[in-house]
Amino acid sequence: MEDGIGLGILQKDGDSLLEELRLGRMVAARSKNDFLYITDEGGEYRLYVHAPGSGSGGKKVFPKDEKHTAIIRNTAQIADSLFSVEYRKEFDIFGVMASVEEGILSMFPGNAENAGEDIEFLIPDRDEKNAAPE
């Protein structure tokens, strides 16, 4: 994996998700055609959201505290599928995410048109007054 990106299917289990993050890997969560990428950067979680074909996405940073760790753990239950991503830290993060997205879509091309209920990943604001209710 010296110059490549490793992509593996991950169990839909919150503890497995957190273990992958602890090991320095990125976790890609897919729900129909919505992707959420999660990294653990020491004292904080970084979340990136993107829909394939969209020219934009979102990014939020949260402290690695009990509340946000529970939110991250629960992602395993609401996602359709989870993937473990192994890459060198000096790689461009957006290039890694684009490659992962293309890889997942080529292996599992299903989309929202042939699926049931859509779940859209929303990253809550850190500002409590704008945060979604728990």
N, C-alpha and C positions, 0 to 999 in steps of 0.2 A: 504494500500500500504506500510505498515511498512517494510516488507522484500521483496517486489515485485517491479515490474516495470510496470507502467501504460502506455498503448499504445492506442492512439486514432487517428482517421482519422481527418485530418486538411483540411480546405478549401484551394483551390489553390489561395490564396490571400496574397499579400505581407504584408499588414498590420496585418493580422491574424498571419502570420509567425513571424513577429517582436514582436507581443504581447506575443506569446508563449515564445520567448526568454527572453523578459522582465520579465516574470513570473518565470524565472529560469528553464524552461524546455528545453530539447534538441528537435531539429527538425530534423527528418530523411526525406530526399528527395530521391525519387526513380525514376530512369529513366531506364526502362527495367530492366536489372540486374546490374545496377550501383547504389551505395548508397552514399549519401553525408550526413554527420552528422554535425550539426551546434550547437554550444553552445555560449552563451554570458557570458563571464567571467569578467564582470565589464567594464573595459576599452578596451577590445579586443574581437574579434570574433575568435573562434577556429573551424576550418573546418577539417574534417576527410573524406577521400574517400576510398571506398573499393568495390571490385567486389566479390560476393559470389564465394567461391571455390579458390580464390586467396590467396596465402600465404603472400601477402604484401598489403600495402595500403599507403596512404599519409596523411600528416598533415601540415597545414599552420596556422599561426597566423597573424591576421590583426588588425590594430587599429580600434576602433569603431568611424570612422569619416564619413563624408557625402558620400564620394565616395564608401567606403566599405559597408556602410549601404544600398546604392542603389543596389549594386551587390547582397547582401543578399536578399533584397526585390524582385529582379527580378528572383531569384531562383524559386519562386512560379510559375512563368509563364512557365519556361522551364521544370520543373519536371513533370513526369507523375502523381505522387501522393506525398502527404505530410502527415507526421505523427507527432503527438505530443508525446513526451516521458517524463514521469515523473518518477524520481528515486531519491534515497537518494544520496547526494553529496559524501558520504564516500564510495559508491560503486566504484569498479574498472571500469573506463570509457570504457575500451575495452571489458570487460565482458558485460556491459550494451549494447554496440553496437552489439555484437555477439548475444545476446538474442533478441534484437529488430529485427535484420536481420532475424533470424530464425522464429520469430513470423510473420513478414510481409510475408516472403516466404511461410509459411504454410497457411496463410489466403488468399494470392493472389499469386499463384504459377506461373503466366504468365512469359514468358521469351522472349528474343530477337528473338528466332526462330519463334515465332508465332505473332510477333508484326511488326509494320511498321518501320519507320526510328529510328535508335538508336541515343540517345543523350548521350555523355560521359561527365561526370562532370570533368572539369579541374580546378584546383585551381591555379590562377595566382600567379606569384612570386611577392614578395614585392618589389624586386629590379626593378625599373622602366625600366631599359634597357632590362630586360628579360621579362617584362610583355606583355601580349597579348594586341593588339590594342583595344581601346574602340570603 
